């Protein structure tokens, strides 16, 4: 199954290694939760599934802005290594999303713009929508970890047909949402 993997997942998975440059700052901070995220990423890597990226490069740009070379590991962050592996094995489903230069965000129908108020998150929803149109109504799940924005709008978007895959325990999101 193709998936849209939010940047926070790649950062948290990379931060599971205590030598990562993200180890002190990535959310979640708990090592056991980071291991859950990393395990999910390694399972995805082993699955043969595809990742969804936009041809405009907005998702990749976000990945590259938040991940990079880790001097302590003498290698790229795990998230970028995973992306390279997916490229090498041709496991990327590319889609075209519209871009609203005035908004500085991906174009969405008005009913979705009202739900997705975080402009940076609109590219994920636009990519899922484009994928569903290109691949006969197959909505790739948006995979997220410590991103409370998705938790807040997940049910509204699910009512529109969008799918989500939460990686952390429900209690983590509930506690975070109540704070």
Residue, then its C-alpha position, 0 to 999 in steps of 0.5 A: x500500500x502506498x503511504x504519505x509519511x509525514x516529516x515528523x515520522x522520519x525525524x522521530x525514526x532518525x532520533x531513535x539513534x541516540x547519536x542522531x542530531x535530532x536525539x535531543x529535540x525530536x518528538x516524542x522524547x521517550x526512547x521507547x516511543x521513538x523505537x515504535x516509530x523506527x520499527x514502523x519505518x523499518x517494517x515499511x522499508x521491508x514491505x515493498x510498499x511505495x511512498x507518495x511524493x509530489x512532482x513539484x518537490x514540496x514534500x521532498x523539500x520539507x524532508x531535506x530541510x529537516x533531515x540531513x547529514x549526521x556527523x556523529x553517525x558519519x551518515x545521513x539521517x535514517x529518514x533520508x537513507x530510507x528515501x534514497x532506498x525507495x528511490x533506488x528500488x523505484x518505490x515512489x508513486x509521484x503525483x501532481x499537486x496544485x500550488x497556490x503561490x498567493x497562499x504559499x501552500x498546496x491548492x485544496x478544494x474549499x471544503x478541505x482548506x477549511x479543515x486543513x488550516x496549517x498551510x504546511x500540511x496541505x501538501x499531504x492532503x493534496x497529494x493524497x487527493x491526487x493519488x486517489x484520483x490517479x489510482x482509482x480512489x486509492x487514498x494512501x494513508x497519511x502516516x504520522x507520529x508526534x504531530x498533534x495537528x493530524x490528530x485534531x483534524x483526522x476525523x474530519x478528513x476521514x469523513x471525506x475519505x482520507x486515511x491515517x496511520x497513527x504510530x503512537x499509542x492513543x493515550x499519547x495523543x489524548x494527553x497531548x491534545x488535552x494540554 
